[in-house]
Amino acid sequence: SEDEIEEWQPESKAPKRQQKAQPSEKKPVVKRQAKPKEPKESKPKAPRKPVERKPRAPRAPKAPRAPKAPKPPKAPKPPKEPKPPKVPRATKGGKKQQALAGGGWSEGPSSSHQPYGGKKEEPEEDFAFDEPSLKRQKTSSAPQGRPTRLPTSGRGFGEDLNMNWDLIQLLSERTGVEQRLCLNISQLFREENTIPFIVRYRKELINHMDADAVRDVQLVLEEIYALAKKTQTISQTLKKEGVLTAELEQALRNCRTADELDHVYAPYKKGSRLSKACRAKQLGLESAAQALLQSPHTLDLRAWVKPGREGLSTLEEVSTGVEQILADIIAKDGETLTHIRSLKPKDIDKFHLYCDFTCNMQHIQHHQTLAINRGENLKILTVKVNIPDRVKSDFCRWCLNVRWRPKGYPREELMKILQDAVEDSYKRLLIPLLSRSYRTKLTVSAEKESIAMFVRNLRQRLLVCPVRGRVIMGVDPGFRHGCKLAVLSPTISGYRGKIGVSVKRLCNTVVIGNGTACRETEAFFADLISRRFFQPLDVSYCITSEAGASIYSVSPAAVKEMPDLDPNLRSAVSIGRRVQDPLAELVKIDPKHIGIGTYQHDVSQSSLKAALDGVVQECVSFVGVDINICSETLMRHVAGLNTGRAKSIAEWRETNGPFMNRDQLRLVKGMGPKSYQQCAGFIRINPLDHLNNHSQSEDFAGGNSAQAAQEKPAAKGKGKTKASAAVPTLPNPLDQTCIHPESYAVARSFLSLVGGSVDQMGRPELRQCVEASVKCQGLEALAETLNTTPDTLQLIIDGLTQPPGFDIRQGKTSPLSQTYCHHSPITGVWCQSLVLGRI
């Protein structure tokens, strides 16, 4: 048709670059431009247009019926008109050439064209490190350790939510955090920054908030986005059903909580009964209700009586309908909801439980709330929110005299209708709303506190100081099958054995699980120690939690790590490793199975999992991992890494040998600029002489020297070959520290300024030079000189002055740090006993 040709013609100008490679495609374009003249002459042939649009072959012979014009050559031309649909078919076949050339047809949105653009950008994001996508350049473009400054105004932020409230303002109100900080945190999360990265390397943008506070803001932000998304879904649903009005849409967009949204949407839910107010509105009584409020002196309800029609047959039915409409208006009014909620702190104070248990709402404990909810879910308890009658009288008086006072002087019967409407709205609509709202607030507060307790306990458990340089015997006690033993070398390679001459001279620390037969096993080893059975070794023992050891012993990770061992012996290995390196071992177990909290089944499982996973990521990232010896399971929890990237790192390590520097991480498949930025500061590359001590480790099998890494040929593939040519292979001493690669230039400038060198890192002489410079010039003056921030400079100073192999867990409680005298119940002698500090 003419419209199709006119739309097609200007769009054909887009692929000019491709005309040279595809000259054959110009011919159909020329033919199409000549054909518009034919339909203009044969305007009465309009019925042929829908026939020509359809590509069906049998309708082609209809074209010769149309040519009533005397020109015979025009008759055979209609069968040539179906050729235009053949042109897009040819372009489909030629799209591969266009995609390779970097261009594409602009004929309109098509499902076949979009996948080429998406598939082509993925490998660029993984391997084209010199040209990252614009979306991911914002924080990585910070020059010399100075982070990108975020906008100071929240205008326009969150406009895509299409709500009537400001995102940053609402986030600040719900979290108690300044709007400026909420804006910065929201922008950082939008740029896909992780919490560990934000807390360590962007602390000046968040005013030095800790990880828990940032996570709280993140959770509230996700709730707000979920509310906006749910609002849009409801609006679209109501629009399709034809019941969405302008007033209803504004009411939905004004909702600031999920409870308010459910309250507004409840009468319109599909499958629910039509509300009384809706039925009254269908009868046409809405104008009468508005007249009662605006001009009651002109309202005569007798005029609305229609005998024989249900709902309008009597004056009483009309009055009831008007009352129900007014009650609905009152219950959905924003000012009314705000006022009644303000009465909560001083008027609603009682909770009644099954056994006459009452508690003030402000004093109820979080664990009591969770216990009450559990009992109610099990149909054992009945919970009721008791609101004093005085609240009702105060509310009704305020509505009749202030908010909903009629304009004018209504008659007594009309005023009675308004009073009944207020009481009905309070009793039937507002009381259930308030009850649900208060119960929801109590539950949310209790869940947050329960999850916070999980987080605190898990962080304390993960950051226990490891026991280094000791041969450990892990003991899984038991009666039925006896005790299972596993001896672990200091390099975490374990084997099993029996107590005998060969084993008793190997271990110097015995770790006993606190399960069944724990005390009997403890007495047995205490007796052996008192009889000096392990001489000449100075052997001690400790007791640690074995929660989750049995679950781990049969997990796929344990089977992959120890395929030849019995599950019972794997439990003994896990128990021993929990003292040797608690962080590296406990990350293999689901945090919910470690026994670090209560009511874990009564809280939101998604929120609990997200919080615990976040704590594991923070602990692993802040401690740091030696990328050349850590396990694949541990790498998964580093900020910026996931299961796929950790597997790729392990494969690269097995193929090419140990990493020589952090820059080589760019060669790993799937490691894009953003992933590298997030994980680089938490990864350590220790000297190779340290790696040689782990030559028997199972973590990698690709060689343990720089020579082995250099002798191995580069992996085949265009992407890797180009990247490897630009990545250095020499070790960088700064890779052993917590300094981020984006601040290496600042670190070298600082060393030159204080008269030090990279080779002096961790030595006392460098510490003295740094302390003297900071004391003389001041931290802020030095930061200004180096064009960086004081926080970044302080982090650089910490990284340069910390001794080699520094571990932030060194100041934490050690499993062997708590010692007390223990009386053996079997031998009757006193011996020194060491226990793991319990939470």
Secondary structure, DSSP 8 states (H G I E B T S, - for coil): -HHHHHHHHHHTTTTGGGTTT-GGGHHHHHHHHHTTHHHHHTGGGTTHHHHHHS--GGGGGGGGGS--SS-GGGTTSGGGTT-TTHHHHHHHHHHHHHHHHT----SS--TTTHHHHHHHHHHHHHH-TTS--GGG-TTTT-GGG------S--TTTTGGG--SS-HHHHHHHHH---HHHHHHHHHHHHTT--HHHHHHHSGGGTTT--HHHHHHHHHHHHHHHHHHHHHHHHHHHHHHHT---HHHHHHHHH--SHHHHHHHHGGG-TTS---HHHHHHHTT-HHHHHHHHH-GGG--GGGG--TTSTTTSSHHHHHHHHHHHHHHHHHT-HHHHHHHHHTHHHH--EEE-TTS-B--TTT--HHHHHHHHHHHHTTS---EEE--HHHHHHHHHHIIIIIT--SS---HHHHHHHHHHHHHIIIIIIHHHHHHHHHHHHHHHHHHHHHHHHHHHHHHHHTS----S--EEEEE--SSS--EEEEE-TTS-EE---SSHHHHTT-SEEEEESSTTHHHHHHHHHHHHHTTTTTTS--EEEEE--TTHHHHHTSHHHHHH-TTS-HHHHHHHHHHHHHH-HHHHHTTS-GGGS---S-TTSS-HHHHHHHHHHHHHHHHHHH-EETTTS-HHHHTTSTT--HHHHHHHHHHHHHH-S-SSGGGGGGSTT--HHHHHHHHTTEE---HHHHGGGTT-SS--S-SSHHHHHHS---SSHHHHHHHHHS--S--GGGGSS--GGGHHHHHHHHHHHT--GGGTT-HHHHHHHHHHHHHH-HHHHHHHTTS-HHHHHHHHHHHHS-TT--GGGGS--TTSEEEEEE-TTT--EEEEEE----
